[in-house]
Amino acid sequence: MTTGKSTAVVELGAVGPDGDTGRQPPAGNGERGGVATEFVQRHGALVVLLIVLAVASLTLDSFFSLGNLNHIAVGAAFPAIIALGMTFVIITGGIDLSVGTVFALAGVLAAWASQFGSLAALALPLVVCGLIGMLNGVLIARARLAPFIVTLATMLGAWGLMLAVSDEGTETYVVPDGLLLTPIVQDRIAGIGYPVFLVIVLFTIGGLMLRRTGWGQNLYAVGGNEDAAALLGVPVARTKITAYTLSGLCAGLAGALNAVWLGSGVTIFGIGIELDAISAVVIGGTLLAGGYGFVSGSLVGVLLLNVIQNIINAIGSLSSAYQQVVSGSFLILVVLAQNYLSRRRKQV
């Protein structure tokens, strides 16, 4: 005989980025643990960034000056654009090792093409880098090759193309004075450089693409379980190709704008930046295994790494090489934390 009736509130919501159906467990320790796990996964990097900013403001003079903040923000702008494209790729469960060399190639191409005007300086690197990204996607999605191998091969190919354009690296092309793009990239609004506002616009668009479009949901589905996504009718190959193409375009745009910012196409600038982009994306909460992530976290990850670099430079007694040590340490800690949080999410 039943003496009472147990009740449980079940809330139904939209499918989340990690494939969660939105069903909430009964209130209790499990629910509180799940909420805490989700909060750390999503906002852990932001909490660390705020702590680092608070400590820096108390210990370093002029850290919060407008000039220094603008320096940090503009310095993070071009890596952030690369990290945006990398976020799409990692959500699918892939990786793109070519973006650093593609970034450098785009800078050389933009500087060379700038003699023909701003349109050429922007269009040429976008077309070439977009095609490199598309090639990555086709080989990975259609030929079913490993992303690590494919993007490593295109990294070497982009490096060879950059050396061919720059005469084995001996020719440094200079962006001419009076280029229409120059004031757009180098000018400021209220003391903040234009690239910062461009990044805000791009990340807003990227966030909307992930959250509010079918393509974004397909991206999460492919990263969560590719076979299940295919059975559900998700265009797996097209989704992957689009993600890698966008990664190439983002690297190309960042490289072109960086060349205009510097006033020349430096062949070695940006080599290795792919590791910083991957670190920023993972530190921001995107799972390397795929199926979970958000662009706002990637932006926070880039800012965190740049703030740490700024602090190291401000201290003066530490070499800038320590920034790489800190970045690597952060990455290891975050991956360990992600593994722990993933197990917690399954238990809740």
Secondary structure, 3 states (H helix, E strand, C coil): CCCCCCCCCCCCCCCCCCCCCCCCCCCCHHHHHHHHHHHHHHHHHHHHHHHHHHHHHHHCCCCCCHHHHHHHHHHHHHHHHHHHHHHHHHHCCCCCCCHHHHHHHHHHHHHHHHHHCHHHHHHHHHHHHHHHHHHHHHHHHCCCCCHHHHHHHHHHHHHHHHHHHCCCCCCCCECCCCCCHHHHHHCEECCEEHHHHHHHHHHHHHHHHHHHCHHHHHHHHHHHCHHHHHHCCCCHHHHHHHHHHHHHHHHHHHHHHHHHHHCECCCCCCCCHHHHHHHHHHHCCCCCCCCCCCHHHHHHHHHHHHHHHHHHHHHCCCCCHHHHHHHHHHHHHHHHHHHHHHHHHHHC
